[in-house]
């Protein structure tokens, strides 16, 4: 009997603690799963985007979504609204795959709010299986539906409790932004110039820093068909603007090194033809703009470009510049193929290192800090 009473008391105590933790987490709701943050200032945790974005999509006011990988995280909604009008929200996810994008956009479209979606297309987002997420931990599907009965992983999660305590106590145990206009912004503290863009690169193995996966045309096509095509077809009144955001030319030299150039160019042609039937789809191509991709002063690494380019891309979309046509995609592919096969990484890196360094506010030449770790990218 004493043993039974002990076991029963332990179970009751565990249940009471679990109920208390769940109630506390639901009350604080650090990932804004149930409501827009009101009791405490909202915190936007870059490492928890997959958990926060679906709640933000449900509870915030907007009619336009900007999403994509880290290349789109620094697009400021107010800049988009100033140029295009409307009400924009940035739901980008670092290392976003096509699967991640499909799940998020499905949740956003279910609200009936989006009339326009701007999303960058990273080729590596279509690598691997169609249900590949950009993170190693299991995908939190319970955050993306409207069913309350499967929320226990959120309500009882250690990560949730940690964020709830951090919020209530006003602590900063982890990195976050608090400005809704810069939820996932990471450019503060980054420098954009040629020598920085090539820092740490091995000209014989350009992918060593980034370790991007190999792709197949069939796999990329299957990922698009599974994750994005159904959203376009089910939402004919929503405008889908897909963007090939600019890479430095060294990315294309990396594709050539790894035997990925022709796969990439073939996918570009296939995707244009595949989506040409849809009146609500447009593709803007900044990959073959020489004044951007050949000028490494725009970049902080071979993938990530400056905030000035982020604004310029939105302006170009508004103006209808660089919108793909059948002739344009073929011409751009021919230019990319030619440049990738006639340019040597070693010379590009040497030229970048020979360019003048930018000046600091005191007029001295900037010295790049050591140990730069680039953001995650698809």
JOQUI-V428653 format. One record per run of one state. SS is the DSSP state (alpha for helix, beta for strand, coil for the rest). FROM is the first residue (numbers start at 1). LEN is the number of residues. If there is no record, write none. Layout:
ss=[SS & SS]
from=[FROM & FROM]
len=[LEN & LEN]
This chain:
ss=[coil & alpha & coil & beta & coil & alpha & coil & beta & coil & alpha & coil & beta & coil & alpha & coil & beta & coil & alpha & coil & alpha & coil & alpha & coil & alpha & coil & alpha & coil & beta & coil & alpha & coil & alpha & coil & beta & coil & beta & alpha & coil & alpha & coil & alpha & coil & beta & coil & alpha & coil & alpha & coil & beta & coil & alpha & coil & alpha & beta & coil & beta & coil & alpha & coil & beta & coil & alpha & coil & alpha & coil & beta & coil & beta & coil]
from=[1 & 2 & 29 & 44 & 45 & 46 & 60 & 64 & 68 & 77 & 85 & 88 & 91 & 98 & 111 & 116 & 121 & 123 & 127 & 141 & 144 & 148 & 151 & 152 & 156 & 158 & 169 & 177 & 178 & 180 & 183 & 194 & 198 & 202 & 203 & 205 & 206 & 209 & 217 & 228 & 229 & 235 & 239 & 245 & 249 & 258 & 261 & 276 & 281 & 286 & 290 & 294 & 296 & 299 & 300 & 305 & 306 & 307 & 320 & 323 & 324 & 326 & 343 & 345 & 355 & 359 & 360 & 365 & 366]
len=[1 & 27 & 15 & 1 & 1 & 14 & 4 & 4 & 9 & 8 & 3 & 3 & 7 & 13 & 5 & 5 & 2 & 4 & 14 & 3 & 4 & 3 & 1 & 4 & 2 & 11 & 8 & 1 & 2 & 3 & 11 & 4 & 4 & 1 & 2 & 1 & 3 & 8 & 11 & 1 & 6 & 4 & 6 & 4 & 9 & 3 & 15 & 5 & 5 & 4 & 4 & 2 & 3 & 1 & 5 & 1 & 1 & 13 & 3 & 1 & 2 & 17 & 2 & 10 & 4 & 1 & 5 & 1 & 13]
